[in-house]
Amino acid sequence: MRAHTARLVDDRILIETRDVPRPEPGPGQLLVRVHAAGLNRGELLALRKQPPGGAPAVLGIEAAGEVVEAGGGVLPFRTGDRIMGRCRAAFADYALLDVHDAMAVPEPLSWSQAAALPIATMVVYDMLIAQGRLGAGEWLLVTGISSGVGVAALQLAKALGARVIGTSGSKEKLAGLARLGLDIGLHTRAPDFHDAVMAATDGRGADLIVNIAGGSVFAECIRSLAFEGRLATVGYMDGMLEGRLDLATLHARRLMVFGVSSKGYGPEQRQRIVQGVVDQILPLYAGGRLAPAIDRTYSFGELAAAIARMESNEQLGKIVVGDA
């Protein structure tokens, strides 16, 4: 089968296509014929941190496809089922999904739409519902809202009845997000949004902030939180891994700061997140209340172009590679 790997050469990401053996599913695993896979910025950032001259990186951490073979202990799914989920080496003809990461594809969705969902829905469920406890009528602020996760956060928050403020360096992207329900768009990449957030919320501040931008706006996020507000750290597009924490404000306003990552999660913890997505988010897609926001879909042969699109920061929504 064909598999696509990546190598960093002179600060350029080069894609290599190789013939490799088809994987065999073990107990609790599903072999899936991959129809589409989502591209995620985190894996590109990890690739760029690798020392030069290393082995090619295996990319692709989420996929949608058809079950062609099942290992032991995977009774919920059978050959021919349409499934999606997080996995490894998704940019290939076939991939293995652990059963606790697998979800049935909602009937109305295409392969590319399904591939846009696994990572984004697990992240937004974790940060908006499981940890963020976002309620109807509350204010959500998302820094760097035009990313795939940012757009998914906007869509779910509106479905929950929340009001949403988003920051972006592009006026055009903010205009596009207004059509998805964005209440207030702030045209900025700088830590200068506190006053605008306070004005929009009648001096209260944001009940929940999702910081995708990174350390450059961390202190401003703390300043912009309401009493008993929550701050989720889910990315650092600016490359800054540190930010100033005002302990007096944290203390006086009873703030909560939390990270959103599944890297340290075991199978049971990941299964809990997946089940939350299946129970509370996927019905919104199945019923037509939500639709995946896809920036562009590329063929597997255009993986290099998809990566260039993501690194250009021009995207609005999710970038997908695979079938339409």
C-alpha positions, 0 to 999 in steps of 0.5 A: 500500500502507499503511505505518505511521510514528510521530511524537513529539508532546509526549512522546507517540508518535503513529502515522500510516497512509499510502498509499505506493508498493509498493517494487520489489526490486533485485538481491539483494532480496526483496519480502515480503508482511508477515504479522507484524513484531516491535516492538523497544525500540531503535527507540522509544529512537531515536525519542525522541532525535529533535529535535521537529518532524522527519519521521515515523519509519519503524518496524519492523526485522524481519518475517516474510512470503511472498515475492511477488517476487525481484530478481536473485541470490536463488536460495535463495528463490522466490515463495511461500517463507515467510521472516523477517529484519531489514529496514526499514519492517516495519510495512507491507503489503510490505517489502524484505529483503536476501537475506543477512538472510533466513531460512526460517521453521521449519515449525512456527512461525506468522507471529507466532512467526516475526516474534519471532525474527530480531533476538532470535536474531541478538543471542543468537547473537552474545552467547552463542555467537559472542562469549560462548562460553557452555558447558554447566555455566557460569553466565549472569547476565542483568540485566533478563531479562524483555525479549524479548532477555532471555527469548531468552537464557534459553531458548538458554542452557538449551538449551546446558546453562548455568545462568541467574540473572536480575534483574527488578523484578517478582516475577511476571515472575520466577515466569513465567520460572522456568517457562521454566527460570530457575534463580535469580531476583533481584528487583531493579533496583538494583546490589546482586546481587553477593553473591547471584551469588557465593552461587549460584556457590559464590564463583566468579561468573558466567562470562558476564553479559548487561547489558540494564539499562544503566550503573546496574549496569555496575560491579556486573556487573564485580564479579560476573564469574568469572575469565576472565568475559565481559560483554556490553553489549546495552542500556540500559533505564535510560537510563544510557550510562556506568558505572564500570570497575574496571581492577584487577579487569578486569586481575587476573581477565582479563575480557572486555567486549564490545558486541553490535550489528550497526549497523557490520556490512556484508553479509558480517558480517551474513550470518555471524551469520545463517548461525550462527542458521540452523545452530545456533539455528533447528533448536532451533525446528524440532525443538520444543526451543525456542518463541518467548516472545511477550508479546502479538500486536497487529493492525497497527491496534493498533500504538499499543497495542503501543508503549504496552505496551512503554513500560509495561515490563509485557511478558514476552517479545516484542511482535509486530504482525500476523497470529496 
